[in-house]
């Protein structure tokens, strides 16, 4: 309904949406309405695998992210008991399944595989199952509210299980929900864009307004920069002409550094790295 309202309001460019479960169906409406869409955060591979002219993303994909998480587990946690849990969404399940695929290929089999319902407040039944299986590491595909609750409820039952998740928990609200028991939580995300030399000036402007441009703030800013540069180069505000230029392999100068797209609308290069949460924030390992 949001997508339809934007189309009826005459919007031609959308930076969004956040979650793959929203971006994927909305993109079909945008395609029919002649709207170019750049998601800063939707990582499910399906988003760009449907041969649509209008979809792009400034983030990576779950098959890339899951491979990095899987590689880390195989290298550092291979002897631990692993559980895989997801929130049943295209993003959460997609990421969890890609990670599962990577560890299974490396010879590690999870001891628990479960889906939870987002929005619930009591995950004690799942936590009891994790406790009974002596789970050392819980890989979770989903967003920060449920991830924080899982950590808090694991600690309440005396579990020292380490949470490992993806870019859905980059929000500092994760720590607020989880509490100090989140210390040591692992997470995959792109290299911290706030540390990019290309972002220095913009980061300072955000901070001067009391805003820490964490998570996907700068990915969204980069999307706006790309639209501007592509429209200027195409000498047109027609979304299809702008999309053609974006698909041409041209390089755009952004707060994330130089970016270019392939024919699907994926970035030609994006590296995921592993972070650890400590004292309310996260830093690259």
Number of C-alpha atoms within 10 A of each C-alpha: 8 8 21 14 10 16 19 10 9 12 16 17 20 20 21 21 21 16 21 23 17 16 23 20 12 18 25 17 15 23 16 10 17 19 26 23 27 28 25 25 25 30 31 24 20 15 25 22 12 12 11 15 20 26 26 28 26 28 25 23 24 25 19 17 26 26 19 21 29 25 17 16 22 19 11 10 15 17 11 15 19 27 23 23 23 27 22 17 21 23 26 26 22 25 32 31 20 21 28 25 17 21 23 14 12 15 9 20 16 17 13 16 16 14 17 15 12 15 9 10 12 12 15 15 9 18 21 15 13 23 17 9 14 17 21 19 22 23 28 29 32 28 23 24 21 26 26 22 22 24 27 20 20 24 18 13 12 11 19 16 21 20 23 23 32 26 24 27 25 22 17 15 14 23 28 15 18 23 17 16 21 25 19 16 20 24 26 23 23 19 17 17 21 20 12 13 12 16 19 13 10 15 21 15 14 13 11 10 8 9 12 14 18 15 21 21 16 22 24 23 19 25 25 17 15 22 23 15 18 23 18 12 14 17 11 12 15 15 21 17 16 23 22 15 17 26 19 12 15 14 15 21 14 19 25 23 14 13 19 19 21 15 17 19 24 23 18 13 12 16 12 22 17 21 24 17 21 16 11 15 14 21 13 15 10
